[in-house]
Amino acid sequence: MRTAQLRRLLVGLTLFATAAVGVTSCGDKYGEAGAHDPARAAERARQVSDAWEGSAAARVWREGYFPLGDPVQLPEGAFRSDADKQAYQRQNFEIRGSLPGTPSKKGEIRWRSGGSLAVPVVSARAAYEKVGGASSPGPRLTVTGARLGEMTIRTSRGSATVPAWHFTIKGYDTPLKRVAVVASKLPKPPVKPVPDLTEDLWELAGLDTVSRDGRTVVLRAHHGSCDDGPGVDVLESADNVVFSAWIRDPSDGPCTKELRAKKVTVKLDRPVGDRMLLDAFTGRPVPYEGSPWTRSSSWS
């Protein structure tokens, strides 16, 4: 399928769609689309890299709290049954007891590499509503209480210890932990996004994981139903790492109108360290995207 047509089919549709929402055939009505041009994509990546390096936005990014890991830590041994796992995935929780209110004092984020940041702490109820509170039929997890504690999470400045609510879950000896602070407001990017999806660039779905040694990054990248999946190129500099996502081999044939996402593993020449991870298409930092409810509100 030609990329121009693929773009019209996919933009605006739900991620990870599994059911066909229509079928189309490839043809000449949209004209010819060029193949992926690595040189042109690399030029855009260099533009993004140069714009961020030494910018005011980069300074804000390095001074704030921007999570790049899962804000939820499950109880040890979770889950004890498929029913409990299903309840968590559906956010099917119920509360038996009371939850603490908003603490009067600020909490503190402490980075392993040094430095700290005083931040407001949300109430236990606000944190709970990020992971539970659904009322759909089926099994449920029961929350019997909560206390304020800490947990470790990966951030734009490396590993950090952050305030977290520890929720007691019926049937589990250890708590479910959920970050109790809100991410800093994203800085205004120093470069504009690409105006439209092209055969050279697509927006990344998000960041999945970074390996312990920092040399392997797993991303979620978009593609459609008539191609060989996504490809991701990388441009590394001392200040940042720019990822350029594209579609491999769009082909002719009947295609369902669905937007898919697939994990792509990228090997780096050296560890991420404190370098920014940027999306060439958006010109912005790549957001962490685990479960649908784990993206920080600051990324929206």
Sequence and secondary structure as in RCSB ss.txt:
>XXXX:A:sequence
MRTAQLRRLLVGLTLFATAAVGVTSCGDKYGEAGAHDPARAAERARQVSDAWEGSAAARVWREGYFPLGDPVQLP
EGAFRSDADKQAYQRQNFEIRGSLPGTPSKKGEIRWRSGGSLAVPVVSARAAYEKVGGASSPGPRLTVTGARLGE
MTIRTSRGSATVPAWHFTIKGYDTPLKRVAVVASKLPKPPVKPVPDLTEDLWELAGLDTVSRDGRTVVLRAHHGS
CDDGPGVDVLESADNVVFSAWIRDPSDGPCTKELRAKKVTVKLDRPVGDRMLLDAFTGRPVPYEGSPWTRSSSWS
>XXXX:A:secstr
  HHHHHHHHTTS BT  S   EE   STT       HHHHHHHHHHHHHHHTT HHHHHHHHS  B S SEE  
TT  SSHHHHHHHHTT EEE S      SS EEEEETTS EEEE    HHHHHHHH     SS  EEEEEEEEEE
EEEEETTEEEEEEEEEEEETT SS EEEE S        SS   SS  SS B EEEEEEE TTS EEEEEEEE S
SSS EEEEEEE SSEEEEEEEES    S EE  BEEEEEEEE SS  TT EEEETTTSSB  B SSTT S GGG 
